[in-house]
């Protein structure tokens, strides 16, 4: 009974820790809505025995859009649900009635979220409140049969199918939007310093790895200018490769403009502050985001534990590397000087005329790249009297039509000739009746056989 009770307690504690942690990375699957079908319909009116085609178009499928929200802290809203789908477009109807567009799915993420499509590699950086990124585009609706009426095809008996919406596997990774990052080894005094400088209340204890997630706080100068400080969990040797708390939290340092190296001048284990400093610098360099070139200053912490003579010696010793401030969170000394030094090293940014406005069509601040569009189509022999045709536009043409409908097949063959596919086939040795393969569809093509409109 005792063992069962202990196991239940352990599971409960693990569940509580899971709920309390900062969710800064997750992977989701998104699916945009498919387009509605076009309608095949003919006008029916009193005293009009042969009305013309009047099928309406299908509605476009809804997009999946990510929106940066300054009110969100982490990605915990995605913890339970990993699959997200937008609304489908409504099918067209007779009397030229068009289907409604599918409802777009808007997913809100914290400001500072990096979004990456794992298939295409396209990346967005959502840093501004209200910034938007369309990660999956809804499928186009099919055209109704009235769209295909011509002088030679006055009664088209086919309509287009709606296209499927895009699907994608998306990685979301939160990188905190902080101006200053407090870095150092475990138990160096970072949390105490953040608590003394700001109104943040991180957990503080006298053992390593007290801080299990980044904590933010805000400082303000006499002119009302504010800066955000982030307490980054302790870094040990090998952190860039996953040691200790791993490299997950190093990502939160990437956006900072200034690093504050917090050094414990009287470590209880008797270790060397210089060795601790070099170990942290080495892990910043090994992370590979240029963190070792970031401007920094040094905050010598726990100065209340050394004599005044030792304090002066330490300040003189470290001042050759960077700006140095001697601090004590317990005694409250050096905090004002540290805040002033931080503000001095981060120049004020000029206010933008539209800094408080977000355009309705604002996109992500950075779209790193998009894949280059593929060629229109390609034709290659795929066996005896078999030819494969590939290309997005050709595959969409096939996806849009019911291949069991003879009128639709006639229209497809007409389109293949008009865009040059038939000529390309003939240059490869194609003869009428040979089989062509497009995607997963195969059928015999007789382009020289006249078709009735």
C-alpha angles and dihedrals in degrees: 000000000000092000092050091049091049091049091051091050091050091051091048092051091048090051091049091050090049091053093046098049125101110256102213101152134041142144123229136179117228130191125190119216121271120242120257121252121261114242126244105210140141127214114260115195134158112268090008105104097179112035121181128248114290105168113147127224124260119248123258117256120252122262126233108235130184116211126193112234120192089203094067123088104191145345096274092122088071094051097095103027119052102163120071128179132186125219123281122241117254119249119254121252139207124278088052092288111160123215119248120254118259117257113265117235113229116195118191121217133176120271108265095043117144112210121200130181102221093204101048100023092230110153135197128190112210105195105140123073107257096019111148135207124186103215098174126026122215120246120259117255119247120255119246121240093260087072091065099051113121136161090270096035104047097155108037109188097198139069133191125266119231118258121244117255121249119271125204143169107230129196116208119197124177119216111185118243098231129147095207130033122203106212133177144111122300115291093014091131101259096133093047090049092050091048092050094047098043142018091262114122108204119174110268126195139151096251132080123269094025088144109066098172137025115276124203131213136170131228126191132200129216091272094055096255113147134207129188118228123200124203103214115204114256119289122215133180109295095023091129087061095045103274119147107353087352131225095302093100096045087075088066090062093058096085097045119111094204136025124212112204106210110205125190104222093194108036112187092225092058094242123153118263088209092056090047090052093049091047092055092046089052092052092049089053093045092053089073103221098106092261092141089066094051114114112257145177132200126243112195102208134201093031089157087076095062135059123261090251091052090048092055091047093051094048090051091047095052099036091084091069103047143320108316130203124185110219142178119189091192096051094033093231123147095013097113091046091050092051092049091048091051093051091046092055095049110062116218113256118232113254115252119230088231099033092124096045128082117194116232090238096044111142131198113300092239130027100182096201145323125216116263113258114258124242116275095256144329130212122205133167110251103182140320107337090345125117129185120214118196133181136107095252093049093047090050090051090056094043091054097059140063104239091201089066112089093204090052091050090051090052091049092053090048091053093046090056095045095053094046102256094122091051090050090050092051091051087058093052100268119164128191110277095031116132121253125197122207115177106312094338125095128182141152116260124213103178095164094056108096115241127211117239 
